[in-house]
């Protein structure tokens, strides 16, 4: 195991959580966007909520768990974002006949973004980011203490 492997693992978590926070902030910023994309019929569609999908960089969790149960020495390689998906939840409809995007009945299709859910996800991503920063700082402190042994 490399001396910097714990820092590399935490750094991958920092990168992934930062992208997750960027995606969440994009969702919050577009919570009222009714003309985000054009569909195949040439009509405008509201913004669709985006989500990040994480995956381990190295092996699957089960193979790592099996290896550790046999006391083999190796640790994970961190996490990576494999894709950013769109939430297929249906759009919300709001009655607003004065809106320029209202249909014949006066309803407007709004994005499928729930600001409350996004704020909870943002808090979770922030806490994960902070945990990775704490891990990097702990690794850095241990490396500094190891260097002080040689004095």
C-alpha positions in Angstrom: 0.0 0.0 0.0 1.4 3.4 -1.0 1.9 6.0 1.7 -0.3 8.4 -0.3 -3.1 6.0 -1.1 -5.3 7.3 1.6 -4.9 10.9 0.3 -5.6 9.7 -3.2 -8.7 8.0 -2.1 -9.9 11.0 -0.2 -9.1 13.3 -3.2 -11.3 11.2 -5.5 -14.1 11.6 -3.0 -13.5 15.4 -2.9 -13.7 15.6 -6.7 -16.8 13.4 -6.9 -18.6 15.4 -4.1 -17.7 18.7 -5.7 -19.3 17.6 -9.0 -22.3 16.4 -7.1 -22.6 19.9 -5.5 -22.2 21.5 -8.9 -25.0 19.4 -10.3 -27.3 20.2 -7.3 -26.6 23.9 -7.6 -27.5 23.7 -11.3 -30.8 22.0 -10.3 -31.6 24.7 -7.8 -30.8 27.4 -10.3 -33.1 25.9 -12.9 -36.0 25.1 -10.6 -38.3 27.5 -12.5 -36.9 27.1 -16.1 -39.8 26.1 -18.4 -37.8 26.3 -21.6 -34.6 24.3 -21.1 -34.6 21.9 -24.1 -36.4 21.3 -27.4 -38.0 17.9 -27.8 -38.3 15.9 -31.0 -41.6 17.7 -31.9 -39.9 21.1 -31.8 -41.6 22.1 -28.5 -39.9 23.4 -25.4 -39.6 21.2 -22.4 -38.9 22.2 -18.8 -35.5 21.5 -17.2 -35.1 17.9 -15.9 -33.4 17.3 -12.6 -29.9 15.9 -13.0 -28.3 13.4 -10.6 -24.7 12.1 -10.3 -24.0 8.4 -10.3 -20.9 7.2 -8.4 -19.0 4.0 -8.8 -15.9 2.6 -7.1 -12.7 3.3 -9.1 -11.2 -0.2 -8.5 -13.1 -3.3 -7.8 -16.6 -3.9 -6.6 -17.4 -3.7 -2.9 -18.1 -7.4 -2.6 -14.8 -8.4 -4.0 -12.9 -6.0 -1.7 -14.9 -7.4 1.2 -14.1 -10.9 0.3 -10.4 -10.1 -0.1 -10.4 -8.5 3.4 -12.1 -11.4 4.9 -9.1 -13.5 3.9 -6.8 -10.8 5.3 -5.2 -9.9 2.0 -3.6 -6.4 2.1 -5.0 -3.9 -0.3 -7.4 -1.0 -0.1 -9.9 0.7 -2.4 -8.9 3.2 -5.1 -11.6 5.7 -4.3 -14.7 6.7 -6.2 -15.5 8.2 -9.6 -18.5 9.7 -11.3 -19.6 7.4 -14.1 -22.5 9.5 -15.4 -24.9 12.4 -14.8 -28.4 11.1 -15.4 -31.7 12.9 -15.8 -34.5 12.2 -13.4 -37.4 10.6 -15.3 -40.0 11.8 -12.8 -42.9 13.6 -14.5 -43.0 17.3 -14.7 -45.1 19.2 -12.2 -48.1 21.1 -13.6 -49.1 24.5 -12.2 -52.2 26.4 -13.1 -51.1 29.8 -14.4 -53.1 30.9 -17.5 -51.1 34.1 -17.9 -47.8 32.3 -18.3 -46.4 32.3 -21.9 -45.9 28.5 -21.7 -49.4 27.7 -20.5 -51.3 25.1 -22.5 -54.9 25.5 -23.7 -56.3 24.6 -20.2 -54.0 27.2 -18.5 -51.5 24.7 -17.0 -47.7 25.1 -17.2 -45.3 22.2 -17.0 -42.7 23.0 -14.4 -39.3 21.3 -13.8 -39.3 18.1 -11.7 -36.9 19.8 -9.2 -37.9 19.9 -5.6 -35.8 22.6 -3.8 -36.2 20.9 -0.4 -34.9 17.6 -1.8 -32.0 19.5 -3.4 -31.1 21.2 -0.2 -31.0 17.9 1.7 -28.8 16.5 -1.1 -26.6 19.5 -0.9 -26.2 19.1 2.9 -25.3 15.5 2.4 -22.7 16.3 -0.3 -21.2 19.0 1.9 -20.9 16.7 4.8 -19.3 14.0 2.6 -16.9 16.7 1.3 -16.0 17.8 4.8 -15.4 14.2 5.9 -12.9 13.7 3.0 -11.2 17.0 3.9 -10.9 15.7 7.5 -9.4 12.4 6.2 -6.8 14.3 4.1 -5.8 16.4 7.1 -5.5 13.3 9.3 -3.3 11.6 6.7 -1.2 14.7 6.4 -0.8 14.9 10.1 0.3 11.3 10.3 2.8 11.8 7.6 4.3 14.8 9.3 4.5 12.9 12.6 6.3 10.1 10.8 8.8 12.6 9.4 9.4 14.0 12.9 10.5 10.6 14.1 13.7 10.9 12.0 14.8 14.1 13.8 
